[in-house]
């Protein structure tokens, strides 16, 4: 049954196909050139700039969660364990004071040297990590402490044990838990916002990104391996799915960008922390005093409305 | 006896390299071969060995809803291409091709129905549409299914079959995880039950969002349900994977699903659950 709609679609498809076939299976050079011109006109970050963000977000000297904790929070007490099975060092959680106000902080933690990297599992959490996050966020809810999360992970750990312990379910449950908290939540992507492992602790009233952080549905390498069948095309993949802060802001995924020192956060940790601290304060002050119902209504509406479709 | 193979699959430039190019109607377990009509009759279950073939959304709805009871909703909703995404082919081309190939507007079909007389909302995914991947449109349709259930005050039944979030929509695809979770939270706040059925495969972003949040979660036999797929796990960790890695049987053992329900029993099992939840508040 060839309906009108189908005929229209066939027409659209054949047009698109003829575009795709200009350069065999690849995008023709002409199209690439046009695309680049278009990019420049609209002053969007270029492929090079996007890739620079990817590199800075993963820079080995980039400040991690505990670097910020040390500089921003007084009276820090780290809380360990999910009260069921283990303590996952890829996620840190605890209580501290930000300008005299008690907050709960949850963040991914990477390691600096081989030993710590192994201990922190490169910031890739097991379900136990998300269960610890949930436990500590519920504690915040009981006492009315605002929650700050710092997101910095290549992704949730893809391992046999992680699956056996319920990785998918834990990530879903953590998001559901955050939606229901009756306290203000501010989330900041401070490095790699890698997919499900990131969103698991990034459901907040304000979601921010540092200037050179990235936030994406899949790693550039993973995307390249699947769509380009070549992981070394990561640069192209990143340019295509645009994980940089400017694009995330434009798409309505984040609410603001936290500035970094010139050259990136790793060039001056104290200054990076100062800038992050002032963004956190501003966001928390903004949310201060909102009734619980209103907070929850707005948080749900924020995430319910994200997406672009026809 | 080896049957002559008639390969009717359309070859595309990006077809994944398959080690065994089997006809889709040939059982991968016991090599029995069926005509479409035979598989339709048997609910796409191999009558020889019980293997569950992938089931298309329309066929699934016919198998679950009482005859003539399904009223589709949001049928006109389509994906957009917010990133002008171009890999080896434009996303728009992939979408158009998927629509032509499947006869569906997106990878999920939603609507109201009755199951053995019990009114409910159905949200059924179709793996044939771009691997059942979830972009903005799939997330929106699932959320609307929840809202429709709330409006009617009836339970929601979803059947998921998805490789995860749709890469071509970038970060917006990831944002469909919290979006669908908001919808489930609203559904629960309204006192409506949610039964999540996991078909093969339910992985990545769909497992890490709504599919894992059912009040009751049932899976089909042999369905892969893992956050990370076996290939990714193997490549990342170099671990030796158990034979039943990520399969519903393993997940039942580890406590992640309530039951494994063979397809021929699914309708009556769902009806039983809907009757039980009808007595809730």
Interface residues (C-beta under 8 A of the other chain):
Chain A: X6 X9 X10 X12 X13 X16 X17 X19 X20 X25 X26 X27 X31 X35 X156 X158 X159 X160 X162 X163 X164 X165 X166 X167 X168 X169 X171 X172 X173 X175 X176 X179 X180 X195 X196 X198 X199 X200 X203 X215 X216 X217 X218 X222 X223 X226 X227 X228 X229 X237 X240 X241 X242 X243 X247 X248 X251 X253 X300 X303 X304 X306 X307 X308 X309 X310
Chain B: X13 X14 X77 X78 X79 X80 X82 X83 X84 X85 X86 X87 X88 X89 X90 X92 X93 X96 X97 X99 X100 X135 X136 X137 X139 X140 X143 X165 X166 X167 X168 X169 X170 X171 X172 X173 X174 X175 X176 X177 X178 X179 X181 X182 X183 X184 X185 X186 X203 X204 X205 X207 X208 X209 X210 X211 X212 X213 X225 X226 X227 X228 X232 X233 X236 X237 X239 X241 X242 X245 X246 X250 X254 X255 X256
